[in-house]
Amino acid sequence: VNPMPREEGLDHTLSLAREGYLYIPNRRHSFNSDIFETRLLGKKAICMGGTEAAELFYDEEKFMRQGAAPNRALQTLFGAKGVQTLDGPEHKRRKEMFMSLMSRERIEELIHLIRKEWESEVSKWEGMDQVILYKEVQEILCRAACQWAGVPIQENDIKERTKEFGSLFESVAAIGPNHWLGRAARNNVEKWIGELIEEVRNHNLKPLENTALHAFSWHRDLAGNLLDTEVVAVEVVNIIRPIIAISIFINFTALAIHQYPDKKAKIQSSDEKYTEMFVQEVRRFYPFFPFIAAKVKKDFIWKGYKFDVDTLTLLDLYGTNHDPTLWDNPGLFNPERFSKWKGGPFSFIPQGGGDYLTGHRCAGEWITVEVMKAVVDQLINKMEYRVPEQDVSFSLVSMPSIPASKFVINHVKRK
Ligand code: HEM
């Protein structure tokens, strides 16, 4: 057994907050090691990144999710008792419930809804002096996501609900008032969805069969029981919230189209394959989820390093996507790199790695890619716009990172 490279000191939670997306990559670089030990939230913790570390992290014999997510994330981003916190057969059963919604036909229906909403918004944008894309896109996604999930929502409520869903993922790393806004938003949203679930179960509300609201309300666990209303609400929110969060990648997509006109020209002159490569590069290049957390399930030794049961372990997502041993010139925005990319479940992990059905990899990764491809088409082929002077800088510290101006466009015209 060898000692793991170790960051000296009592606690480094503040360094993590100060360095954000770069906290783990900086130390992987300075220790010249894909794995190191530190102290976070008052306890020993392990941080690791790269393909082999990712493969290890997704080994269910060695790591578990129960008890891994910090309470502040459960109170805002994830919700209590959701699929993210489950392990083993219970997780698989719940994950099947999510993946049953991810058929090609269902994804196409969502894309259709988003395109329809987008096109009617363009008419509105034509009459506006300036359009803050982040905000407008969130409303489009909120409308489409609710409809897709079978959740009825009044036009009057769209703005407020969009804000609430947004604050679930905007508040996760916030301190002070914004964090508490996120908690309040979670309570409101779960209460609203919970009431709808009760109506479904009382047969007063009949959402279409293949919607999340229907499927989750009638889902049975391994023991054959319906889930608690609160758990169904958390899981329905686990569909709507992340669809609205695609607004962050959409902002970066618009930024990339603006900043790399040669790539834009190539999208216009190439087939859909290139659009997909462009979208993959947006997901690799720009920051979104910095890392994910698990706990060591039982003592084991890996590459001579000892892992003690219960140790909090973080997998470096951002750093793995920027790992110079996996990616040539990782700091260069270069969609062409995906034409020769060999693939593999553990090296390109903006939405987690491993397997969808048996592991925790993001249930919505296919949706995310398809939505982004549709948006590239809308932005490039279906409308014209200008991008006025603005501060489009984005931080590698604050999480989630969003371009400062939230991307403003003007002189919008339908093509
Ligand atoms: C899990 C990222 C969109 C539903 C995750 C995980 C990440 C992630 C990093 C954790 C993986 C792990 O713990 O191993 C993202 C990003 C998105 C996105 C960056 C872009 C907006 C979506 C969408 C949906 C979705 C659109 C649903 C429609 C889920 C669910 C899980 C998850 C249900 C939990 C899976 C599990 O624990 O088994 N996502 N996601 N996500 N995501 Fe996404």
Residues whose N, C-alpha, C, O or C-beta is under 5 A from the ligand:
A	BS01	HEM	V83 Q84 K95 F98 N238 I239 P242 I243 A245 I246 F288 F289 I292 P350 Q351 G352 G353 G359 H360 R361 C362 A363 G364 I367 T368
